[in-house]
Amino acid sequence: EIVMTQSPATLSVSPGERATLSCRASQSVSSNLAWYQQKPGQAPRLLIYGASTRATGIPARFSGSGSGTEFTLTISSLQSEDFAVYYCQQYNNWPQWTFGQGTKVEIK
Amino acid sequence: QLQLQESGPGLVKPSETLSLTCTVSGGSISSSSYYWGWIRQPPGKGLEWIGSIYYSGSTYYNPSLKSRVTISVDTSKNQFSLKLSSVTAADTAVYYCARLDGSSLSPNYYYGMDVWGQGTTVTVSS
């Protein structure tokens, strides 16, 4: 099983600032990585797939980068609606897809 | 607009079988462009992929749950279903159904879980 490790567990950021979230895979997943946003009491929402392609309707302030074992999700200027938990998920190792444990982005 | 809605008992006794259904509205479950899946989230924890199904009935399960999971599809009702047998307290979670964007689950042809149901809470307790 590929283990996905996200850091930090919690990120405190002020509105308007930049947020950088990391995701590391225990072995290479190529670019087969997605990012999801989850707000309290809601289902996850797809942000990024293919490590860097924004899903339909996702604002340009969200960007993904990386390949192999190291990935980053960047939110260029945090808006109030961006405070949430973010999960990475690898889909390279079929059929055992795995998620990271999540990074909570909270208001500083 | 495509919508997914989970339904089923909110309380299941230990050792029994958890059964949930996901009803798809606003689109056809028989589209060749999508798979359909189940994901769960224990209280206060992260996400776990359970398994996926194609409208033809082809299924793919998480190896860690494979011995207890059955996913089926009913195209006439535009629904797919999850059965998880021999449940324990560790199976207590919010269960989500989702659409998987891709004509194949091979990484090159897969584009993420792009539509989700609202989730349903299942508690395993006597």
gemmi code that builds the backbone of each chain (N, CA, C; Angstrom):
import gemmi

chains = {
    "A": [
        ("GLU", (0.837, -1.202, 0.000), (0.000, 0.000, 0.000), (0.876, 1.259, 0.000)),
        ("ILE", (0.508, 2.223, -0.826), (1.228, 3.493, -0.853), (0.672, 4.387, 0.256)),
        ("VAL", (1.547, 4.850, 1.112), (1.149, 5.730, 2.208), (1.348, 7.180, 1.778)),
        ("MET", (0.302, 7.962, 1.954), (0.341, 9.386, 1.624), (0.442, 10.170, 2.931)),
        ("THR", (1.451, 11.016, 3.040), (1.676, 11.786, 4.258), (1.562, 13.269, 3.947)),
        ("GLN", (0.638, 13.928, 4.617), (0.415, 15.354, 4.389), (1.003, 16.172, 5.531)),
        ("SER", (1.527, 17.340, 5.167), (2.059, 18.248, 6.175), (1.800, 19.695, 5.774)),
        ("PRO", (1.643, 20.576, 6.771), (1.486, 20.222, 8.185), (0.097, 19.670, 8.454)),
        ("ALA", (-0.152, 19.208, 9.668), (-1.491, 18.739, 10.016), (-2.466, 19.907, 10.061)),
        ("THR", (-1.988, 21.033, 10.578), (-2.792, 22.252, 10.639), (-1.950, 23.414, 10.162)),
        ("LEU", (-2.556, 24.274, 9.354), (-1.881, 25.449, 8.812), (-2.724, 26.673, 9.167)),
        ("SER", (-2.129, 27.582, 9.883), (-2.828, 28.819, 10.281), (-2.408, 29.939, 9.350)),
        ("VAL", (-3.376, 30.498, 8.655), (-3.093, 31.501, 7.629), (-4.091, 32.651, 7.740)),
        ("SER", (-3.641, 33.845, 7.486), (-4.540, 35.003, 7.473), (-5.185, 35.142, 6.104)),
        ("PRO", (-6.418, 35.616, 6.066), (-7.066, 35.854, 4.758), (-6.209, 36.732, 3.884)),
        ("GLY", (-6.130, 36.377, 2.603), (-5.315, 37.129, 1.655), (-3.900, 36.607, 1.525)),
        ("GLU", (-3.465, 35.796, 2.481), (-2.113, 35.248, 2.416), (-2.088, 33.977, 1.570)),
        ("ARG", (-0.882, 33.535, 1.313), (-0.646, 32.335, 0.514), (-0.557, 31.124, 1.439)),
        ("ALA", (-1.134, 30.013, 0.999), (-1.048, 28.764, 1.754), (-0.390, 27.701, 0.890)),
        ("THR", (0.556, 26.985, 1.492), (1.254, 25.926, 0.778), (1.119, 24.623, 1.556)),
        ("LEU", (0.488, 23.634, 0.939), (0.243, 22.355, 1.571), (1.075, 21.290, 0.864)),
        ("SER", (1.618, 20.367, 1.637), (2.481, 19.336, 1.074), (1.883, 17.947, 1.209)),
        ("CYS", (2.216, 17.110, 0.263), (1.775, 15.717, 0.254), (2.937, 14.875, -0.264)),
        ("ARG", (3.295, 13.862, 0.490), (4.410, 12.994, 0.108), (3.919, 11.563, 0.000)),
        ("ALA", (4.329, 10.883, -1.066), (3.980, 9.480, -1.273), (5.142, 8.589, -0.872)),
        ("SER", (4.823, 7.411, -0.337), (5.871, 6.500, 0.124), (6.622, 5.850, -1.038)),
        ("GLN", (6.060, 5.918, -2.231), (6.742, 5.518, -3.456), (6.140, 6.322, -4.597)),
        ("SER", (6.799, 6.318, -5.723), (6.359, 7.173, -6.817), (4.936, 6.861, -7.271)),
        ("VAL", (4.169, 7.941, -7.464), (2.821, 7.822, -8.021), (2.739, 8.594, -9.337)),
        ("SER", (3.903, 8.890, -9.925), (3.954, 9.673, -11.163), (3.197, 10.991, -10.943)),
        ("SER", (2.281, 11.334, -11.824), (1.466, 12.539, -11.633), (0.030, 12.177, -11.298)),
        ("ASN", (-0.161, 10.959, -10.843), (-1.510, 10.446, -10.596), (-1.976, 10.773, -9.182)),
        ("LEU", (-2.201, 12.072, -8.989), (-2.554, 12.577, -7.676), (-3.668, 13.594, -7.796)),
        ("ALA", (-4.621, 13.512, -6.871), (-5.731, 14.466, -6.822), (-5.753, 15.147, -5.464)),
        ("TRP", (-6.347, 16.346, -5.449), (-6.557, 17.087, -4.208), (-8.041, 17.340, -4.039)),
        ("TYR", (-8.504, 17.213, -2.803), (-9.907, 17.447, -2.464), (-9.987, 18.430, -1.295)),
        ("GLN", (-11.045, 19.210, -1.305), (-11.340, 20.145, -0.214), (-12.589, 19.646, 0.498)),
        ("GLN", (-12.569, 19.666, 1.816), (-13.756, 19.267, 2.568), (-14.049, 20.279, 3.672)),
        ("LYS", (-15.236, 20.815, 3.652), (-15.698, 21.718, 4.704), (-16.531, 20.937, 5.710)),
        ("PRO", (-16.628, 21.425, 6.941), (-17.354, 20.678, 7.977), (-18.765, 20.322, 7.552)),
        ("GLY", (-19.128, 19.063, 7.728), (-20.469, 18.595, 7.422), (-20.765, 18.452, 5.940)),
        ("GLN", (-19.751, 18.620, 5.100), (-19.956, 18.521, 3.659), (-19.129, 17.380, 3.069)),
        ("ALA", (-19.518, 16.974, 1.873), (-18.741, 15.994, 1.128), (-17.477, 16.660, 0.572)),
        ("PRO", (-16.458, 15.872, 0.295), (-15.278, 16.424, -0.367), (-15.634, 16.986, -1.740)),
        ("ARG", (-14.774, 17.898, -2.190), (-14.930, 18.547, -3.496), (-13.627, 18.390, -4.246)),
        ("LEU", (-13.679, 17.931, -5.476), (-12.481, 17.757, -6.285), (-11.913, 19.112, -6.688)),
        ("LEU", (-10.622, 19.319, -6.389), (-9.939, 20.546, -6.780), (-9.008, 20.323, -7.970)),
        ("ILE", (-8.172, 19.322, -7.850), (-7.066, 19.104, -8.780), (-6.975, 17.622, -9.098)),
        ("TYR", (-6.680, 17.280, -10.352), (-6.325, 15.925, -10.717), (-5.105, 15.980, -11.616)),
        ("GLY", (-4.474, 14.842, -11.805), (-3.257, 14.832, -12.606), (-2.175, 15.716, -12.013)),
        ("ALA", (-2.221, 15.891, -10.698), (-1.262, 16.689, -9.908), (-1.381, 18.188, -10.131)),
        ("SER", (-1.827, 18.621, -11.330), (-1.793, 20.059, -11.598), (-2.965, 20.585, -12.413)),
        ("THR", (-3.904, 19.761, -12.797), (-5.037, 20.207, -13.609), (-6.216, 20.551, -12.712)),
        ("ARG", (-6.664, 21.797, -12.809), (-7.821, 22.183, -12.002), (-9.091, 21.529, -12.536)),
        ("ALA", (-9.937, 21.074, -11.615), (-11.227, 20.521, -12.002), (-12.151, 21.652, -12.469)),
        ("THR", (-13.235, 21.280, -13.095), (-14.188, 22.249, -13.623), (-14.691, 23.174, -12.518)),
        ("GLY", (-14.622, 24.471, -12.785), (-15.172, 25.450, -11.851), (-14.274, 25.828, -10.692)),
        ("ILE", (-13.092, 25.293, -10.629), (-12.183, 25.603, -9.514), (-11.428, 26.898, -9.820)),
        ("PRO", (-11.434, 27.832, -8.884), (-10.776, 29.132, -9.123), (-9.279, 28.992, -9.363)),
        ("ALA", (-8.746, 29.940, -10.110), (-7.337, 29.909, -10.492), (-6.396, 30.098, -9.308)),
        ("ARG", (-6.898, 30.531, -8.168), (-6.017, 30.705, -7.011), (-5.543, 29.348, -6.455)),
        ("PHE", (-6.194, 28.286, -6.873), (-5.762, 26.942, -6.475), (-4.827, 26.393, -7.555)),
        ("SER", (-3.652, 25.947, -7.154), (-2.744, 25.342, -8.117), (-2.036, 24.156, -7.475)),
        ("GLY", (-1.767, 23.154, -8.306), (-1.069, 21.974, -7.837), (0.204, 21.762, -8.623)),
        ("SER", (1.186, 21.169, -7.965), (2.448, 20.897, -8.635), (3.072, 19.637, -8.043)),
        ("GLY", (4.107, 19.159, -8.734), (4.847, 18.003, -8.249), (4.649, 16.766, -9.103)),
        ("SER", (5.497, 15.794, -8.848), (5.396, 14.491, -9.491), (6.286, 13.524, -8.727)),
        ("GLY", (6.066, 12.246, -8.954), (6.863, 11.256, -8.236), (6.363, 11.058, -6.825)),
        ("THR", (7.081, 11.607, -5.862), (6.698, 11.431, -4.462), (6.383, 12.727, -3.729)),
        ("GLU", (6.651, 13.878, -4.337), (6.470, 15.154, -3.650), (5.477, 16.033, -4.407)),
        ("PHE", (4.449, 16.485, -3.701), (3.387, 17.285, -4.318), (3.041, 18.466, -3.430)),
        ("THR", (2.554, 19.519, -4.077), (2.181, 20.738, -3.365), (0.860, 21.267, -3.888)),
        ("LEU", (0.017, 21.693, -2.973), (-1.185, 22.456, -3.314), (-0.964, 23.867, -2.783)),
        ("THR", (-1.114, 24.835, -3.663), (-0.934, 26.232, -3.274), (-2.231, 26.984, -3.469)),
        ("ILE", (-2.609, 27.734, -2.461), (-3.746, 28.647, -2.556), (-3.142, 30.036, -2.493)),
        ("SER", (-3.232, 30.768, -3.595), (-2.418, 31.982, -3.743), (-2.839, 33.098, -2.799)),
        ("SER", (-4.120, 33.265, -2.582), (-4.628, 34.326, -1.715), (-5.887, 33.796, -1.045)),
        ("LEU", (-5.748, 33.403, 0.188), (-6.839, 32.702, 0.859), (-8.084, 33.564, 1.017)),
        ("GLN", (-9.194, 33.001, 0.612), (-10.495, 33.622, 0.811), (-11.182, 32.943, 1.996)),
        ("SER", (-12.198, 33.579, 2.534), (-12.869, 33.041, 3.721), (-13.428, 31.643, 3.462)),
        ("GLU", (-13.852, 31.400, 2.219), (-14.451, 30.103, 1.906), (-13.424, 28.982, 1.708)),
        ("ASP", (-12.139, 29.322, 1.787), (-11.081, 28.329, 1.571), (-10.644, 27.643, 2.859)),
        ("PHE", (-11.131, 28.123, 3.995), (-10.736, 27.495, 5.246), (-11.492, 26.176, 5.369)),
        ("ALA", (-10.729, 25.082, 5.365), (-11.294, 23.747, 5.219), (-10.179, 22.731, 5.454)),
        ("VAL", (-10.518, 21.455, 5.286), (-9.517, 20.393, 5.319), (-9.243, 19.959, 3.880)),
        ("TYR", (-7.982, 19.740, 3.574), (-7.567, 19.366, 2.227), (-6.911, 17.980, 2.262)),
        ("TYR", (-7.325, 17.129, 1.325), (-6.804, 15.767, 1.241), (-6.139, 15.549, -0.116)),
        ("CYS", (-5.009, 14.868, -0.110), (-4.445, 14.381, -1.358), (-4.813, 12.904, -1.493)),
        ("GLN", (-4.836, 12.422, -2.721), (-5.187, 11.032, -2.997), (-4.402, 10.548, -4.205)),
        ("GLN", (-3.745, 9.402, -4.057), (-3.041, 8.830, -5.200), (-3.930, 7.806, -5.886)),
        ("TYR", (-3.868, 7.788, -7.196), (-4.620, 6.790, -7.950), (-3.708, 6.065, -8.937)),
        ("ASN", (-2.419, 6.052, -8.600), (-1.456, 5.350, -9.454), (-1.447, 3.855, -9.182)),
        ("ASN", (-1.615, 3.509, -7.896), (-1.522, 2.121, -7.465), (-2.913, 1.506, -7.465)),
        ("TRP", (-3.336, 1.096, -8.638), (-4.663, 0.529, -8.811), (-4.647, -0.937, -8.398)),
        ("PRO", (-5.649, -1.475, -7.678), (-6.858, -0.782, -7.231), (-6.794, -0.256, -5.804)),
        ("GLN", (-5.623, -0.090, -5.251), (-5.551, 0.356, -3.863), (-5.264, 1.854, -3.793)),
        ("TRP", (-6.279, 2.630, -4.113), (-6.178, 4.069, -3.979), (-6.074, 4.431, -2.500)),
        ("THR", (-5.272, 5.442, -2.202), (-5.124, 5.872, -0.814), (-5.141, 7.385, -0.697)),
        ("PHE", (-5.639, 7.854, 0.438), (-5.704, 9.275, 0.746), (-4.671, 9.608, 1.819)),
        ("GLY", (-4.268, 10.871, 1.831), (-3.516, 11.389, 2.954), (-4.450, 11.626, 4.132)),
        ("GLN", (-3.872, 11.968, 5.263), (-4.674, 12.144, 6.477), (-5.295, 13.525, 6.583)),
        ("GLY", (-4.931, 14.413, 5.674), (-5.546, 15.735, 5.629), (-4.723, 16.842, 6.260)),
        ("THR", (-4.870, 18.043, 5.723), (-4.316, 19.266, 6.310), (-5.466, 20.226, 6.540)),
        ("LYS", (-5.598, 20.676, 7.766), (-6.631, 21.644, 8.095), (-6.065, 23.045, 7.936)),
        ("VAL", (-6.712, 23.857, 7.109), (-6.319, 25.255, 6.940), (-7.272, 26.095, 7.778)),
        ("GLU", (-6.713, 26.750, 8.798), (-7.542, 27.523, 9.706), (-7.148, 28.992, 9.672)),
        ("ILE", (-8.069, 29.808, 10.158), (-7.843, 31.254, 10.175), (-6.861, 31.609, 11.283)),
        ("LYS", (-5.836, 32.378, 10.912), (-4.846, 32.835, 11.891), (-5.362, 34.056, 12.651)),
    ],
    "B": [
        ("GLN", (-28.468, 18.922, -13.711), (-27.278, 18.789, -12.890), (-27.297, 17.437, -12.177)),
        ("LEU", (-26.211, 16.732, -12.291), (-26.140, 15.395, -11.705), (-26.153, 15.477, -10.191)),
        ("GLN", (-26.946, 14.627, -9.558), (-26.979, 14.539, -8.106), (-26.935, 13.082, -7.676)),
        ("LEU", (-26.275, 12.841, -6.547), (-26.196, 11.512, -5.969), (-26.765, 11.575, -4.558)),
        ("GLN", (-27.523, 10.549, -4.181), (-28.142, 10.532, -2.862), (-28.010, 9.144, -2.249)),
        ("GLU", (-27.337, 9.084, -1.102), (-27.200, 7.823, -0.382), (-28.438, 7.558, 0.472)),
        ("SER", (-28.773, 6.287, 0.626), (-29.881, 5.917, 1.510), (-29.602, 4.558, 2.124)),
        ("GLY", (-30.181, 4.344, 3.301), (-30.005, 3.076, 3.988), (-30.085, 3.261, 5.482)),
        ("PRO", (-30.057, 2.164, 6.221), (-30.157, 2.237, 7.686), (-29.008, 3.003, 8.296)),
        ("GLY", (-29.312, 3.780, 9.325), (-28.278, 4.530, 10.017), (-27.654, 3.758, 11.159)),
        ("LEU", (-28.248, 2.643, 11.508), (-27.755, 1.833, 12.622), (-27.728, 0.367, 12.197)),
        ("VAL", (-26.580, -0.255, 12.375), (-26.404, -1.665, 12.032), (-25.780, -2.377, 13.231)),
        ("LYS", (-26.239, -3.579, 13.504), (-25.691, -4.338, 14.632), (-24.367, -5.018, 14.244)),
        ("PRO", (-23.490, -5.164, 15.214), (-22.227, -5.875, 14.932), (-22.495, -7.260, 14.370)),
        ("SER", (-21.632, -7.655, 13.432), (-21.657, -8.947, 12.725), (-22.696, -8.981, 11.605)),
        ("GLU", (-23.553, -7.974, 11.526), (-24.551, -7.965, 10.452), (-23.991, -7.297, 9.191)),
        ("THR", (-24.847, -7.162, 8.184), (-24.426, -6.601, 6.902), (-24.984, -5.200, 6.719)),
        ("LEU", (-24.075, -4.274, 6.420), (-24.437, -2.888, 6.120), (-24.851, -2.826, 4.648)),
        ("SER", (-25.995, -2.203, 4.384), (-26.480, -2.080, 3.006), (-26.869, -0.641, 2.721)),
        ("LEU", (-26.267, -0.071, 1.688), (-26.566, 1.295, 1.278), (-26.821, 1.336, -0.224)),
        ("THR", (-27.633, 2.293, -0.627), (-27.924, 2.515, -2.044), (-27.637, 3.957, -2.395)),
        ("CYS", (-27.105, 4.159, -3.581), (-26.869, 5.502, -4.109), (-27.753, 5.688, -5.344)),
        ("THR", (-28.626, 6.668, -5.289), (-29.509, 6.967, -6.411), (-28.951, 8.141, -7.206)),
        ("VAL", (-28.799, 7.931, -8.498), (-28.255, 8.951, -9.398), (-29.404, 9.646, -10.110)),
        ("SER", (-29.445, 10.955, -10.047), (-30.477, 11.719, -10.751), (-29.824, 12.821, -11.584)),
        ("GLY", (-30.510, 13.195, -12.661), (-29.983, 14.239, -13.524), (-28.979, 13.726, -14.532)),
        ("GLY", (-28.859, 12.435, -14.649), (-27.929, 11.827, -15.597), (-28.062, 10.320, -15.550)),
        ("SER", (-27.444, 9.653, -16.492), (-27.565, 8.199, -16.582), (-26.362, 7.495, -15.979)),
        ("ILE", (-26.649, 6.482, -15.183), (-25.585, 5.684, -14.610), (-24.926, 4.818, -15.679)),
        ("SER", (-25.570, 4.708, -16.825), (-25.072, 3.850, -17.912), (-24.130, 4.570, -18.864)),
        ("SER", (-23.704, 5.762, -18.519), (-22.744, 6.484, -19.348), (-21.420, 5.739, -19.390)),
        ("SER", (-20.836, 5.676, -20.586), (-19.561, 4.987, -20.736), (-18.385, 5.814, -20.225)),
        ("SER", (-18.650, 7.056, -19.829), (-17.570, 7.964, -19.434), (-17.276, 7.968, -17.945)),
        ("TYR", (-18.054, 7.196, -17.188), (-17.911, 7.283, -15.740), (-17.961, 5.921, -15.063)),
        ("TYR", (-17.296, 5.873, -13.918), (-17.447, 4.805, -12.955), (-18.176, 5.396, -11.748)),
        ("TRP", (-18.531, 4.535, -10.821), (-19.270, 4.947, -9.627), (-18.626, 4.288, -8.415)),
        ("GLY", (-18.518, 5.044, -7.332), (-17.759, 4.493, -6.216), (-18.320, 4.816, -4.848)),
        ("TRP", (-17.747, 4.125, -3.865), (-18.080, 4.347, -2.454), (-16.809, 4.704, -1.695)),
        ("ILE", (-16.931, 5.684, -0.829), (-15.832, 6.149, 0.011), (-16.418, 6.347, 1.412)),
        ("ARG", (-15.605, 6.094, 2.437), (-16.113, 6.297, 3.788), (-15.155, 7.136, 4.621)),
        ("GLN", (-15.691, 7.685, 5.713), (-14.902, 8.562, 6.583), (-15.315, 8.319, 8.030)),
        ("PRO", (-14.495, 7.615, 8.795), (-14.801, 7.426, 10.228), (-14.847, 8.775, 10.939)),
        ("PRO", (-15.551, 8.838, 12.052), (-15.688, 10.111, 12.768), (-14.344, 10.745, 13.081)),
        ("GLY", (-14.170, 11.984, 12.662), (-12.949, 12.729, 12.953), (-11.714, 12.249, 12.215)),
        ("LYS", (-11.885, 11.382, 11.233), (-10.732, 10.821, 10.537), (-10.768, 11.130, 9.043)),
        ("GLY", (-9.824, 10.549, 8.324), (-9.700, 10.805, 6.895), (-10.558, 9.883, 6.047)),
        ("LEU", (-10.325, 9.966, 4.759), (-11.133, 9.266, 3.763), (-10.529, 7.908, 3.417)),
        ("GLU", (-11.408, 6.945, 3.155), (-10.982, 5.604, 2.740), (-11.800, 5.175, 1.537)),
        ("TRP", (-11.128, 4.844, 0.461), (-11.814, 4.359, -0.728), (-12.242, 2.912, -0.503)),
        ("ILE", (-13.514, 2.605, -0.824), (-14.060, 1.264, -0.602), (-14.051, 0.450, -1.885)),
        ("GLY", (-14.574, 1.023, -2.953), (-14.625, 0.291, -4.202), (-15.407, 1.033, -5.269)),
        ("SER", (-15.375, 0.486, -6.478), (-15.986, 1.148, -7.626), (-16.672, 0.136, -8.521)),
        ("ILE", (-17.606, 0.638, -9.351), (-18.323, -0.220, -10.289), (-18.583, 0.543, -11.577)),
        ("TYR", (-18.599, -0.187, -12.677), (-18.959, 0.351, -13.982), (-20.390, -0.094, -14.275)),
        ("TYR", (-21.073, 0.600, -15.191), (-22.475, 0.260, -15.444), (-22.636, -1.175, -15.951)),
        ("SER", (-21.564, -1.710, -16.529), (-21.602, -3.090, -17.031), (-21.571, -4.113, -15.902)),
        ("GLY", (-21.210, -3.636, -14.708), (-21.130, -4.530, -13.554), (-19.712, -4.862, -13.122)),
        ("SER", (-18.717, -4.397, -13.860), (-17.323, -4.637, -13.460), (-17.032, -3.911, -12.156)),
        ("THR", (-16.448, -4.645, -11.223), (-16.207, -4.071, -9.900), (-14.727, -4.085, -9.536)),
        ("TYR", (-14.362, -3.163, -8.666), (-12.990, -3.028, -8.200), (-13.061, -2.659, -6.722)),
        ("TYR", (-12.384, -3.437, -5.887), (-12.489, -3.226, -4.455), (-11.131, -2.925, -3.835)),
        ("ASN", (-11.175, -2.155, -2.739), (-9.988, -1.956, -1.924), (-9.585, -3.325, -1.361)),
        ("PRO", (-8.354, -3.752, -1.594), (-7.944, -5.081, -1.108), (-8.154, -5.274, 0.391)),
        ("SER", (-8.061, -4.188, 1.153), (-8.206, -4.316, 2.604), (-9.640, -4.618, 3.026)),
        ("LEU", (-10.602, -4.403, 2.136), (-12.011, -4.637, 2.450), (-12.648, -5.694, 1.542)),
        ("LYS", (-11.874, -6.158, 0.592), (-12.418, -6.975, -0.499), (-13.218, -8.192, -0.027)),
        ("SER", (-12.769, -8.816, 1.050), (-13.438, -10.036, 1.498), (-14.834, -9.770, 2.064)),
        ("ARG", (-15.133, -8.516, 2.375), (-16.418, -8.199, 2.995), (-17.318, -7.314, 2.132)),
        ("VAL", (-16.814, -6.832, 1.011), (-17.535, -5.825, 0.219), (-18.148, -6.414, -1.049)),
        ("THR", (-19.365, -5.983, -1.332), (-19.995, -6.257, -2.615), (-20.646, -4.971, -3.101)),
        ("ILE", (-20.290, -4.558, -4.311), (-20.928, -3.397, -4.943), (-21.665, -3.889, -6.184)),
        ("SER", (-22.894, -3.442, -6.349), (-23.711, -3.871, -7.487), (-24.377, -2.657, -8.118)),
        ("VAL", (-24.875, -2.835, -9.341), (-25.524, -1.736, -10.058), (-26.863, -2.208, -10.598)),
        ("ASP", (-27.838, -1.299, -10.568), (-29.157, -1.548, -11.163), (-29.426, -0.403, -12.136)),
        ("THR", (-29.120, -0.641, -13.407), (-29.252, 0.431, -14.390), (-30.712, 0.827, -14.606)),
        ("SER", (-31.642, -0.095, -14.397), (-33.058, 0.237, -14.599), (-33.551, 1.252, -13.576)),
        ("LYS", (-32.934, 1.247, -12.415), (-33.305, 2.192, -11.356), (-32.312, 3.351, -11.233)),
        ("ASN", (-31.259, 3.333, -12.049), (-30.203, 4.350, -11.959), (-29.599, 4.392, -10.554)),
        ("GLN", (-29.301, 3.215, -10.033), (-28.775, 3.097, -8.673), (-27.581, 2.139, -8.637)),
        ("PHE", (-26.737, 2.347, -7.654), (-25.739, 1.342, -7.328), (-25.709, 1.182, -5.818)),
        ("SER", (-25.234, 0.041, -5.382), (-25.388, -0.316, -3.977), (-24.103, -0.868, -3.377)),
        ("LEU", (-24.035, -0.765, -2.066), (-22.895, -1.259, -1.290), (-23.406, -2.218, -0.232)),
        ("LYS", (-22.746, -3.355, -0.120), (-22.978, -4.261, 1.001), (-21.641, -4.540, 1.662)),
        ("LEU", (-21.605, -4.379, 2.975), (-20.403, -4.636, 3.761), (-20.798, -5.609, 4.868)),
        ("SER", (-20.219, -6.787, 4.833), (-20.636, -7.846, 5.756), (-19.795, -7.857, 7.028)),
        ("SER", (-20.298, -8.566, 8.013), (-19.566, -8.781, 9.279), (-19.027, -7.490, 9.864)),
        ("VAL", (-19.888, -6.508, 9.988), (-19.428, -5.185, 10.428), (-19.069, -5.187, 11.912)),
        ("THR", (-18.157, -4.291, 12.249), (-17.764, -4.040, 13.630), (-17.830, -2.536, 13.866)),
        ("ALA", (-17.515, -2.137, 15.094), (-17.538, -0.713, 15.411), (-16.589, 0.081, 14.518)),
        ("ALA", (-15.553, -0.563, 14.031), (-14.588, 0.118, 13.160), (-15.184, 0.523, 11.812)),
        ("ASP", (-16.346, -0.026, 11.503), (-17.016, 0.331, 10.242), (-17.959, 1.520, 10.410)),
        ("THR", (-18.050, 2.047, 11.617), (-18.837, 3.256, 11.853), (-18.204, 4.425, 11.101)),
        ("ALA", (-18.983, 5.076, 10.258), (-18.419, 6.127, 9.399), (-19.535, 6.852, 8.661)),
        ("VAL", (-19.167, 7.953, 8.050), (-20.004, 8.569, 7.021), (-19.637, 7.886, 5.707)),
        ("TYR", (-20.640, 7.396, 5.015), (-20.424, 6.713, 3.744), (-20.878, 7.630, 2.605)),
        ("TYR", (-19.975, 7.845, 1.660), (-20.265, 8.685, 0.500), (-20.298, 7.837, -0.767)),
        ("CYS", (-21.204, 8.193, -1.666), (-21.089, 7.673, -3.027), (-20.599, 8.808, -3.916)),
        ("ALA", (-19.965, 8.445, -5.000), (-19.363, 9.461, -5.860), (-19.293, 8.976, -7.299)),
        ("ARG", (-19.231, 9.933, -8.207), (-18.989, 9.640, -9.616), (-17.494, 9.749, -9.876)),
        ("LEU", (-16.961, 8.784, -10.556), (-15.554, 8.768, -10.918), (-15.443, 9.109, -12.395)),
        ("ASP", (-14.805, 10.199, -12.672), (-14.719, 10.697, -14.045), (-13.626, 9.964, -14.801)),
        ("GLY", (-14.033, 9.151, -15.769), (-13.050, 8.440, -16.557), (-13.673, 7.236, -17.228)),
        ("SER", (-13.262, 6.990, -18.450), (-13.766, 5.826, -19.178), (-13.024, 4.568, -18.753)),
        ("SER", (-11.991, 4.782, -17.967), (-11.209, 3.681, -17.414), (-10.641, 4.173, -16.095)),
        ("LEU", (-10.366, 3.257, -15.189), (-9.734, 3.654, -13.933), (-8.219, 3.547, -14.022)),
        ("SER", (-7.717, 3.230, -15.203), (-6.287, 3.337, -15.446), (-5.901, 4.803, -15.301)),
        ("PRO", (-4.786, 5.089, -14.634), (-4.453, 6.484, -14.324), (-4.515, 7.448, -15.500)),
        ("ASN", (-4.134, 7.007, -16.688), (-4.112, 7.916, -17.833), (-5.489, 8.362, -18.287)),
        ("TYR", (-6.523, 7.649, -17.868), (-7.873, 7.947, -18.348), (-8.821, 8.310, -17.221)),
        ("TYR", (-8.275, 8.660, -16.069), (-9.078, 8.933, -14.887), (-8.860, 10.363, -14.438)),
        ("TYR", (-9.946, 11.038, -14.066), (-9.872, 12.472, -13.815), (-10.480, 12.888, -12.479)),
        ("GLY", (-10.588, 11.950, -11.550), (-10.999, 12.326, -10.199), (-12.458, 12.024, -9.893)),
        ("MET", (-12.794, 12.105, -8.595), (-14.168, 11.892, -8.121), (-14.844, 13.256, -8.136)),
        ("ASP", (-15.624, 13.515, -9.176), (-16.044, 14.885, -9.414), (-17.440, 15.243, -8.925)),
        ("VAL", (-18.263, 14.271, -8.593), (-19.585, 14.539, -8.023), (-19.784, 13.582, -6.854)),
        ("TRP", (-20.210, 14.147, -5.727), (-20.368, 13.362, -4.510), (-21.786, 13.473, -3.974)),
        ("GLY", (-22.227, 12.429, -3.297), (-23.443, 12.533, -2.516), (-23.156, 13.299, -1.236)),
        ("GLN", (-24.181, 13.608, -0.484), (-24.010, 14.373, 0.751), (-23.464, 13.525, 1.885)),
        ("GLY", (-23.526, 12.204, 1.733), (-23.029, 11.301, 2.760), (-24.133, 10.853, 3.699)),
        ("THR", (-23.983, 9.651, 4.204), (-24.924, 9.116, 5.181), (-24.148, 8.475, 6.327)),
        ("THR", (-24.559, 8.768, 7.541), (-23.863, 8.245, 8.709), (-24.382, 6.860, 9.066)),
        ("VAL", (-23.461, 5.929, 9.198), (-23.806, 4.578, 9.623), (-23.071, 4.271, 10.925)),
        ("THR", (-23.811, 3.918, 11.919), (-23.248, 3.558, 13.221), (-23.425, 2.060, 13.437)),
        ("VAL", (-22.351, 1.402, 13.835), (-22.417, -0.022, 14.153), (-22.448, -0.156, 15.667)),
        ("SER", (-23.566, -0.611, 16.166), (-23.741, -0.732, 17.610), (-24.898, -1.677, 17.902)),
        ("SER", (-24.786, -2.357, 19.021), (-25.871, -3.255, 19.427), (-26.936, -2.490, 20.203)),
    ],
}
model = gemmi.Model(1)
for chain_id, residues in chains.items():
    chain = gemmi.Chain(chain_id)
    for i, (resn, *xyz) in enumerate(residues, 1):
        res = gemmi.Residue()
        res.name, res.seqid = resn, gemmi.SeqId(i, " ")
        for name, pos in zip(("N", "CA", "C"), xyz):
            atom = gemmi.Atom()
            atom.name, atom.element = name, gemmi.Element(name[0])
            atom.pos, atom.b_iso = gemmi.Position(*pos), 0.0
            res.add_atom(atom)
        chain.add_residue(res)
    model.add_chain(chain)
structure = gemmi.Structure()
structure.add_model(model)
structure.setup_entities()
